[in-house]
Amino acid sequence: MSDRIERNLDVSPAHVAGLDLGNKGHMELLTVLWLGKPLWMWVLFISIVLALLVLDLGVFHKDDHEVGVAESLKMSGFYIALGVAFSGFVWWQIGPTETAQYLTAFVVEKTLALDNIFVIALIFTFFAVPRAYQHRVLFWGILGVIVLRGIMIGLGATIVAQYHWVLYIFAVFLILTGVKMLMVDDKPYDIASNPVLRLLKKRFHVTEELHGHDFFVKKPDPETGKMVRFATPLFLALVMIEFADLIFAVDSVPAVFTITTDPFIVYTSNIFAILGLRALYFALAAILHRFAYLKYALSILLVFIGSKIFVADIMGWEKFPPEWSLGITFAILGAGVVVSLWKTKEGTTQNAG
C-alpha cells in the first residue's frame, strides 16, 4: 500500500533529495551578497515599496480627487512612521551605528527635498494642473525617482568603493553649495525657458489643454489630418518634476554618501524620505512661505555634513560619531524651523532675502 502511494505521489528518495536541493538553492540565492547586503534584504525593501505604491494608487487614490490637508498629513505621518520603523529593522540586522546613520540620512534627505516642493508647486502652477490630478503626477513620478536614485546610488557606491578620495570631493562640493546658498539670493525657477521643456515640445506633438488625467491622447495632426499621439501638459509636468528631482539629487546623494557609504542605508533612507515627502506636498504647498528661513538652516547643514570628514581626520577618528551627527542635524533643522515660524508669524512677516 505504501509503495503504491509513493509511486502515485512520485515521492521517491531521489525526488525528495531533489526538492531539498532546490529549496537549499533558493535559500542560498537569497543570502547572496548584493552591494554588501544579502539579496533577501533588498527584496524585502523593494517588496515593501511596491506594496505601498499598489496600495496608494489601487486603494487610497483609485479615483482622481483633490487631496486635502488632513489626508495629506495622515499619509505623511504614516510614511514617516514607516520610515522610522524601518530603522528598527536596520538596528536588528546591521547594528546601532548604522541605525544612527540611517536616521541621519533619512532626516537630511527629507529636509533637503523640501526645496523640491517649491519647484513642484511652480511646475503645477505653470501647467495649470488641477489639484485633483496632482497626486497622479506625483505617484508616477516616484517610480522614476526609485529607478533614477537606484542608478545614481549604485554608480556612486561603485566609485566610492574604488576611489575613496571621491568622498573628499563630495565634501568640498557640499561645503561650497552650502556657502553659495548663504551668500546668493534665490533666483526664480524659469520653467518656460527650460531646455528640457523646449526639447519635449520639439520632439512631441503637445496639446494646449489638459485631457482629464491622461498623459497622452490621440488627435488629428493639424498638417496631415492623420490620428497621432499627442502629449498633454500633464505629461510635460511629470517630466519636468522628474528632471527637477534629478537636479536636486546632485546635492542630496553626495550628502548621504558623506554620512555613510553603505548603499543599502543610502538607498532605503532616500526612498523612504521621498515617499513621505510627496505625501506631505499637499499640506506644505499652501504654507511654504512659513519656512522661508529654512534655507539658511539647510545651508549650515550642508556645510556641517561636508566638514565632518575633515573634522574626523583632524581629530584622528575613524569617522565622525554617528550619534553626534544625528543630534547636530536635528539641532540645526529645529533651529531653522523655529526661526522661520517666528519670523513669518502674522504681523511680523519679513522678507527672507
N, C-alpha and C positions, 0 to 999 in steps of 0.2 A: 504493500500500500504506500509506504513512504517513498519507495523507488519511483512509483507512478507519479506521485505528487511532485517529486524532484524533477522528473522528466518533463511534466506538463508546465511547470513553472520555470524551467531552464535555470535552476539554481545549483548547477554543478560547482564543485570546488574551484575549477578554473574560472568560471563565470564570476563567482563571488570574489575571487582574488582580483579579477579584472576591475570589478566595481570598486574594491578597496584602493587599487592603484589609481583609478580615475579620480576618486574623492581626494586621495592624497595629492594628486597632481593639481587639482583645483586649489587646495589649501596652500600648496607651495607657490602657486601663481599669485595668490592674494598677499603673500608675505614677501614677494619680490620687492626690493627697494626701487623706488622711482623718485628722483630728485631728493634722495636722502630719507624718505619715509616709506613704510610699507604700502603697497598698492591699495590694500583694503581701506586705509585711512583716506586716501584720495577718493576712492569710490564712494565711501560713506559721505564725505563732504559734498561731492557733486550730486549725489542722490538727494541730500537734504535741500540743496539749492533748486534742483529740478522739481522736487515735490512742492516747494514753496511757490515756484513760478506757475505750476499747473493749478495749485490751489488758488493763487491770486487771480489768474485770468479765467479759469474754468468755473470758479465758485463765487468768489467775492466780487468780481467785476465781469461777470458773464455778459451783462448788458451795459452799454455806454451810459454813464451818469456822471454828474458833477460831484467830485469828491469834496466833501465839506471838511471844515477844520476839525470837528470832533472825530470823524472817521480817519482823517489823516493822522491825528495824534494817537489814536488807538493802534493803527497799523504801525506807526513809527515806534511806539512803545513796545509792541510785540517783537519787531525786528531788533531793537536794541537789547531787549531781554534775551532774545535768542543768541545774539552775538556775544553778549556777556556770558551766557550759559555755556557757550562753546569753549570759553576759556577754562571751564571745569574739565572738559574733555582733554584740552591741551595739558592741563596740570596732571591729570590721571595718566596720560600716555607718554608725556615728554618730560615735564618737570616744572617746578615753581619759577625758575629763572625764565624759562621760555614763556610761561604764563604771563609774567610781567611784561615781557617783550610784546606778546600778542595784544595785551590790553593797551599798551602804549601805542602800538601801530594802529590799532582799531580807533582810538581816540584821535590820533593825529590825522589819519585818513579821513575820518568823518568831518573833522573841523576844516581841513584844507579843502574838502569838497564843497564847503558852504559857498565858496566863491562861484562854484559851478551853478548854484541855484540862481544867482543873479543873472548869469548868462542864459540859462534855460528860460527864465522869465522874459528876458528880452527877445529870445527867439520865438517864443509863443506869441508874444505881442506883435512882433514884426509880421508873422504869417497869419495873424488873426485866428489862432487855433482856439476854439471854444473850450472851456474847462471840461466839458463832457467828454472830449476826445483826448485831452492831455494825458490821462493815465495810459491810454492805449499806446501813445508815442513813447512814454517813459518805460512801459513794460517791454516793448520790443527793443528799445534802446539798451536795456540792461543785458539782453542776450549778447549784443555786440560788445558791451563792456566786459562781460565774462570771458569772451574769446580774446579780445584785444589785450586785456590785462594779463591773461594767461600767457600770451605770446611775449609780451614785454618782460614779465617777471621771469619766464623761462630763459629768455636771452640774457637778462640781467644776472641771473643766478649762475649761468654758464660762464659769463665774462668774469664775474667776481671770483668764481672758483679758480679760474685760470690766472687771473691778474688781480691780486688782492689790492694793489695800489689804486685800482679804479675807485675804491671807496673814498680815497682822499680827494679824487676829482669830484665825486658826488658831494662830498662835504663842502668843498670850496664853492661849488655851484649853489648849494643851498644857502650858504652864508651870503654870497653875492646877491642871490634872489631876495633874501630877507632884507638886506640893506637897501636894495633898489625899491622894494615895497615901502620902506620907511621914508625914503627920500623923494620918490617920484609920485606925483598925483596920478590917480587912476584916469585913464582915457576911456571914453565911451566905446563900447564894443560895436564896431561898424559892421553890421551884417550885410547891408546892401552891396558893399564893395568887396566882400569876402571872395577870394579866388575860387574856393570850393563851390560856392553858390553859383558863380559865373560859369564854372565848368559844368555843373549839373544842368543849368539852363541851356548850355550849348549842346550837350550830348543827349538830352531827353526832350521830348515834347512835354510841355508843362501847362497845366490848366491854370487859369487865373483865379478860379474859385474852388472851394472845398467840395467834395462829393461824399458827404457823410463821413464815415470813419475809414474810407478806402484810401490806400496809398497809391493805387493805380486804377485807371478806368480806361475803357475803350471808347474812342470818339473818332469821327471822320477827320482825316487830315485836311486842313484848310486848302492845301495846294493840290492834292491828288484826289481827295474825296474818299480814299480808302480808309477802312477802320484800322486804327493804330492804337498802340498803348500810350497813354498819357500819364505822367507822374502828377500827383496832386501836391498842393502846398504842404499837406500833412507828411508826405514822404520827404520833401525838402527839409522840413523841420526836424525829422528823425535823423537825417544825415548830418545836419548842422550840429545837433546835440551830440552825436557820436564823435564828430570832429572836435567839438569843444572838450569833450571828456578826454580825448587823446592828447590834447594840448595840456590839460591840467595834470594828466598822468606823468608828464615830463617832470613836474615838481614832486608829485606825491610818491611815485615809485622809488626814486633815489632817496627820498626822505625815509621811507620804510626800510630800505636796504642799509641805511646808516644806523638803524635801530637793531636790526637782525638780518643775517644773510640766509636764514633758513627759508627756502622757497615756500614751504607749507604754511608757515606763520605769515609770511608776506602776503601770499595769495588769499588765504582764508580771512585775514583781517581786512584786506582790501574789499573783498566781495561782500562780506557781512556789513561793512560800513556803508558801501554804496547801495545795497539793497534797502537799508533803513533810510538812507538819505532821500532816495526817490519817493519813499512814502511820506517823509516829512516835508517835501517840497510844497504840498498843497496848504500846509499850515504856515510855513515860513514865508511863502511868496507874498502874503499880504502884510507881513510885519518886518520885511528885510531892512527897512530904514532904522529899526531899533538896534540893529547890530552894525551900525555904520563905523564904529571904532574898533570892531573886532579884527580888522585887517592889521592894525598895529600889533595886536597880540599874536597874530599869525606870523607877522614879520619877525618878532622876537623869538617865536617858537622855531622858525626855520633856522635862525642864527644859532640858537641853542642846540638843535639837533645836529647841525653841521659841525659845530665846535666840539661835540662830545668825543669824537675820535682823536682830536688833538689834545684835549684835556687828559684823556686816558693815557696817551703816550707820554705826556709831561709828568703825570703822576706815577708812571710805571705800572699802571693797571693793565690787566689783560683786556678788559673792556670797561666802559662806564657802567656803574652799578644799575641794573635794570629797574630796581625799586626806586632809586633816586630819580631816574629818568621819568618814570610814571608819575611820581609826586610832583616834580617840577613842571611837567606838561600840564597837569591838572591846575596847578597854581597859576601858570601863565594864562591859560584859557579862561579860568574862573575870573581872574582879574579883568581880562578883556571883556567878558560878558557883563560884569558888574559896572564897569566904566561906561560901556555902551548904553546900558539900560538907564544909568543915572544921567548921562549927557543928553539922551534923547527923550527924557520923560517930558510930559506935557508941560509947556510953559517955560522950559529951559532948553529947548532943542537948539542945537548949534550946528554949524556946518562941519562936516568931518574932514574937510580939506581935500 
